Amino acid sequence: MKKIIATFIVMLSLSMLMALPASAAEFDLVADGAGVLSDEEYWELNELAWEITERYQCEVSVLVIDDMGEDDAYEFARFVYQDYGYGYGKDKSGLMLFISMAERDCALVAHGYGNRAFTDHGKDALLERAVLPLLAKDNYYAAFLAYYNKAAEYLDIAEGGAPFDTGTDEVYRQQAAKSGFWVRLAVVILVPLAIAGLVCFVFLRQMKTAVPQRAADHYIPAGGFVLTQSSDAFLFRTETRTTIEEKKSGGTSIDSSGFSGTRKKF
């Protein structure tokens, strides 16, 4: 961490909130160190967090603090997750939503099974579509509720065998198909025009040596012109083919400490 002293102070405050837990099972999964939730909202979200955690055996948590100083949001969240015993089971599976109010930074960090259930694309989509729009309006309860609902949805999808990713995200596939349509349309129109223009340019270059004739006698042989046979022949054919590749899942980029994550501003 960049600021050891600042981090120690924040961790000390956090430890008072969590009562120095040894494992995630000993403290609430929603740690509101900045007081952005009412008591009723706080306990409701905690209950929902534990229901999801026990159902999928993958811990889903929220951590909110006032100020993280000059630290990076992802690194800070990973540090807290690792040193404060977050995670479910032996592999410490889980997903944490971390928020620092002063910097209006947020991060998602995953570990263990959380890396598989929450891919890189899945984490970005979860934040950008469900959480960030509500955080931008300072609607923290709604943002955390959306986070938990989406987390449960992603865990349910992953339980079915294929995690939420570029290959299973219908919104992403529709956007990709729409952009791909305009690319294909441009190829179909522009490539033939370019080829036709090149052919015309070549012919035009060849005609520069021609000398105009005032009469047609020069083109008629001495014995006269006799047409004995006629046929049509195609000299050129233009064929354009576009390969449509199926989008594959992007997967998860895991760092050397076993974590994956993303960070955003709100």
C-alpha positions as CSV (number, residue, x, y, z in Angstrom):
1,M,0.0,0.0,0.0
2,K,1.2,3.5,-0.7
3,K,0.3,5.1,2.6
4,I,1.0,2.6,5.4
5,I,0.1,5.0,8.2
6,A,-3.1,6.2,6.6
7,T,-4.1,2.6,5.9
8,F,-3.4,1.6,9.5
9,I,-5.7,4.4,10.7
10,V,-8.5,3.3,8.4
11,M,-8.0,-0.3,9.3
12,L,-8.1,0.6,13.0
13,S,-11.5,2.3,12.4
14,L,-12.6,-0.7,10.4
15,S,-11.6,-3.1,13.1
16,M,-13.8,-1.2,15.6
17,L,-16.7,-1.6,13.2
18,M,-16.0,-5.3,12.7
19,A,-14.8,-6.1,16.3
20,L,-11.5,-7.6,14.9
21,P,-13.0,-10.6,13.2
22,A,-11.0,-13.8,12.5
23,S,-13.3,-15.0,9.7
24,A,-16.1,-13.6,7.6
25,A,-18.7,-15.6,9.5
26,E,-18.2,-13.4,12.6
27,F,-19.2,-10.1,11.2
28,D,-21.9,-8.5,9.0
29,L,-21.4,-8.7,5.3
30,V,-22.4,-5.1,4.9
31,A,-19.8,-2.9,6.6
32,D,-21.1,0.7,6.5
33,G,-18.2,2.7,7.8
34,A,-19.5,6.0,6.3
35,G,-23.1,5.9,7.6
36,V,-24.8,6.0,4.2
37,L,-27.5,3.5,5.3
38,S,-30.3,3.6,7.9
39,D,-30.4,0.9,10.5
40,E,-33.3,-0.8,8.8
41,E,-31.6,-0.7,5.4
42,Y,-28.4,-2.0,7.0
43,W,-30.0,-5.1,8.6
44,E,-32.1,-5.8,5.5
45,L,-29.1,-5.8,3.2
46,N,-27.1,-8.0,5.7
47,E,-29.8,-10.5,5.8
48,L,-30.0,-10.6,2.0
49,A,-26.2,-10.9,1.8
50,W,-26.2,-14.0,4.1
51,E,-29.0,-15.6,2.2
52,I,-27.1,-15.3,-1.1
53,T,-23.8,-16.4,0.5
54,E,-25.3,-19.5,2.1
55,R,-27.3,-20.4,-1.0
56,Y,-24.4,-20.3,-3.4
57,Q,-21.5,-20.8,-0.9
58,C,-19.8,-17.7,-2.3
59,E,-19.6,-14.7,0.0
60,V,-21.0,-11.4,-1.3
61,S,-20.1,-8.3,0.7
62,V,-20.1,-4.5,0.8
63,L,-17.6,-2.3,2.4
64,V,-18.0,1.5,2.6
65,I,-15.4,3.8,4.2
66,D,-15.0,7.6,4.4
67,D,-11.5,8.0,2.9
68,M,-8.8,5.7,1.7
69,G,-6.2,8.4,1.2
70,E,-4.0,8.0,-1.9
71,D,-4.4,4.3,-2.2
72,D,-5.8,2.5,-5.2
73,A,-9.4,1.3,-4.7
74,Y,-8.7,-2.2,-6.1
75,E,-5.5,-2.7,-4.1
76,F,-7.2,-1.4,-0.9
77,A,-10.2,-3.7,-1.3
78,R,-7.9,-6.7,-2.0
79,F,-5.9,-5.9,1.2
80,V,-9.0,-5.7,3.4
81,Y,-10.4,-8.9,1.8
82,Q,-7.2,-10.8,2.4
83,D,-6.2,-9.5,5.9
84,Y,-9.7,-9.4,7.4
85,G,-10.7,-12.9,6.6
86,Y,-13.4,-12.3,4.0
87,G,-14.4,-15.2,1.8
88,Y,-16.4,-18.5,2.0
89,G,-14.8,-21.9,2.7
90,K,-11.2,-23.0,2.3
91,D,-10.7,-21.1,-1.0
92,K,-12.1,-17.9,0.4
93,S,-14.7,-17.6,-2.4
94,G,-16.4,-14.3,-2.7
95,L,-17.1,-10.9,-4.2
96,M,-16.7,-7.6,-2.5
97,L,-18.0,-4.2,-3.5
98,F,-15.7,-1.6,-2.0
99,I,-16.6,2.2,-1.9
100,S,-14.5,5.1,-0.7
101,M,-16.7,8.2,-0.3
102,A,-14.1,10.9,-0.3
103,E,-12.7,9.9,-3.7
104,R,-16.0,8.5,-5.0
105,D,-14.1,5.4,-6.0
106,C,-15.6,1.9,-6.1
107,A,-14.1,-1.5,-6.9
108,L,-15.2,-5.1,-7.2
109,V,-12.7,-7.8,-6.1
110,A,-13.3,-11.5,-6.4
111,H,-11.5,-14.6,-5.1
112,G,-11.8,-18.3,-5.3
113,Y,-15.0,-19.4,-7.0
114,G,-15.9,-15.8,-7.3
115,N,-13.3,-15.5,-10.0
116,R,-15.2,-18.0,-12.1
117,A,-18.8,-16.8,-11.3
118,F,-17.9,-13.1,-11.9
119,T,-15.8,-12.8,-15.0
120,D,-14.0,-9.6,-16.1
121,H,-17.0,-8.7,-18.4
122,G,-19.4,-9.7,-15.7
123,K,-17.9,-7.4,-13.1
124,D,-17.8,-4.5,-15.5
125,A,-21.4,-5.1,-16.6
126,L,-22.5,-5.4,-12.9
127,L,-21.0,-2.0,-12.0
128,E,-21.9,-0.1,-15.1
129,R,-25.4,-1.3,-15.6
130,A,-26.7,-1.9,-12.1
131,V,-24.6,-0.1,-9.5
132,L,-22.9,3.0,-10.9
133,P,-26.0,4.8,-12.1
134,L,-27.5,4.6,-8.6
135,L,-24.3,5.5,-6.8
136,A,-24.0,8.6,-9.0
137,K,-27.4,9.7,-7.6
138,D,-26.2,8.9,-4.0
139,N,-28.9,6.3,-3.7
140,Y,-26.8,3.8,-1.8
141,Y,-29.5,1.5,-0.5
142,A,-30.8,1.0,-4.1
143,A,-27.3,0.5,-5.4
144,F,-26.4,-2.1,-2.9
145,L,-29.8,-3.9,-3.4
146,A,-29.1,-3.9,-7.1
147,Y,-25.6,-5.3,-6.5
148,Y,-26.9,-8.2,-4.4
149,N,-29.7,-9.0,-6.9
150,K,-27.3,-9.0,-9.8
151,A,-24.7,-11.0,-7.8
152,A,-27.4,-13.6,-7.1
153,E,-28.3,-13.7,-10.8
154,Y,-24.7,-14.2,-11.9
155,L,-24.2,-16.9,-9.3
156,D,-27.3,-18.7,-10.5
157,I,-26.1,-18.5,-14.1
158,A,-22.7,-19.8,-13.2
159,E,-24.3,-22.7,-11.3
160,G,-25.9,-23.7,-14.6
161,G,-22.4,-24.3,-16.1
162,A,-21.6,-21.1,-18.0
163,P,-20.8,-17.9,-16.2
164,F,-22.2,-14.5,-17.2
165,D,-19.8,-13.3,-19.9
166,T,-19.6,-12.0,-23.4
167,G,-20.9,-15.3,-24.8
168,T,-24.0,-15.3,-22.5
169,D,-24.7,-11.6,-22.3
170,E,-27.6,-10.9,-24.6
171,V,-27.2,-7.1,-24.4
172,Y,-23.5,-7.4,-25.4
173,R,-24.3,-9.8,-28.2
174,Q,-27.0,-7.4,-29.6
175,Q,-24.7,-4.5,-29.5
176,A,-21.9,-6.5,-31.2
177,A,-24.4,-7.7,-33.9
178,K,-25.5,-4.1,-34.5
179,S,-22.0,-2.8,-34.8
180,G,-21.0,-5.8,-37.0
181,F,-23.9,-5.1,-39.3
182,W,-22.6,-1.6,-40.1
183,V,-19.1,-3.0,-40.7
184,R,-20.4,-5.6,-43.1
185,L,-22.5,-3.0,-44.9
186,A,-19.5,-0.8,-45.3
187,V,-17.5,-3.7,-46.7
188,V,-20.2,-4.7,-49.1
189,I,-20.5,-1.2,-50.5
190,L,-17.0,0.2,-50.3
191,V,-14.9,-2.8,-51.4
192,P,-16.7,-3.2,-54.8
193,L,-16.5,0.6,-55.4
194,A,-12.8,0.5,-54.7
195,I,-12.3,-2.4,-57.1
196,A,-14.4,-0.8,-59.8
197,G,-12.5,2.5,-59.4
198,L,-9.1,0.7,-59.7
199,V,-10.2,-1.1,-62.9
200,C,-11.4,2.1,-64.4
201,F,-8.2,3.8,-63.5
202,V,-6.1,1.0,-65.2
203,F,-8.2,1.3,-68.4
204,L,-7.9,5.0,-68.4
205,R,-4.1,4.8,-68.1
206,Q,-4.0,2.4,-71.1
207,M,-6.1,4.8,-73.3
208,K,-3.6,7.7,-73.0
209,T,-1.6,6.4,-76.0
210,A,-4.6,6.3,-78.3
211,V,-4.8,8.9,-81.2
212,P,-8.2,10.1,-82.2
213,Q,-9.2,9.3,-85.9
214,R,-11.5,11.5,-88.0
215,A,-12.8,8.6,-90.1
216,A,-13.6,4.9,-89.6
217,D,-11.6,3.7,-92.7
218,H,-8.6,3.0,-90.5
219,Y,-10.4,0.3,-88.6
220,I,-11.9,-1.6,-91.6
221,P,-9.7,-4.2,-93.2
222,A,-9.1,-4.1,-97.0
223,G,-11.4,-7.0,-97.8
224,G,-14.3,-5.5,-95.8
225,F,-15.8,-6.5,-92.4
226,V,-17.5,-9.9,-92.2
227,L,-19.1,-11.1,-88.9
228,T,-18.9,-14.9,-88.7
229,Q,-19.5,-15.5,-85.0
230,S,-20.5,-13.6,-81.9
231,S,-20.4,-14.5,-78.1
232,D,-20.6,-12.8,-74.8
233,A,-17.8,-13.2,-72.3
234,F,-17.5,-11.9,-68.7
235,L,-14.0,-10.5,-68.2
236,F,-14.3,-9.7,-64.5
237,R,-16.3,-11.0,-61.5
238,T,-16.2,-9.4,-58.0
239,E,-17.1,-11.6,-55.0
240,T,-17.0,-10.4,-51.4
241,R,-17.1,-12.7,-48.4
242,T,-17.2,-11.7,-44.8
243,T,-16.5,-14.1,-42.0
244,I,-18.8,-13.8,-39.0
245,E,-16.9,-14.9,-36.0
246,E,-18.8,-16.1,-32.9
247,K,-17.9,-14.1,-29.8
248,K,-16.2,-16.2,-27.2
249,S,-16.2,-15.7,-23.5
250,G,-13.6,-13.3,-22.2
251,G,-13.0,-15.2,-18.9
252,T,-11.3,-13.7,-15.9
253,S,-7.8,-12.2,-15.4
254,I,-6.5,-13.4,-12.1
255,D,-3.5,-11.7,-10.4
256,S,-0.6,-13.5,-8.6
257,S,-2.4,-13.3,-5.3
258,G,-5.5,-15.1,-6.6
259,F,-7.7,-12.0,-7.0
260,S,-9.5,-10.4,-9.9
261,G,-11.3,-7.1,-10.0
262,T,-12.1,-3.8,-11.6
263,R,-12.3,-0.2,-10.4
264,K,-14.6,2.7,-11.4
265,K,-15.6,6.3,-10.4
266,F,-19.1,7.3,-9.6
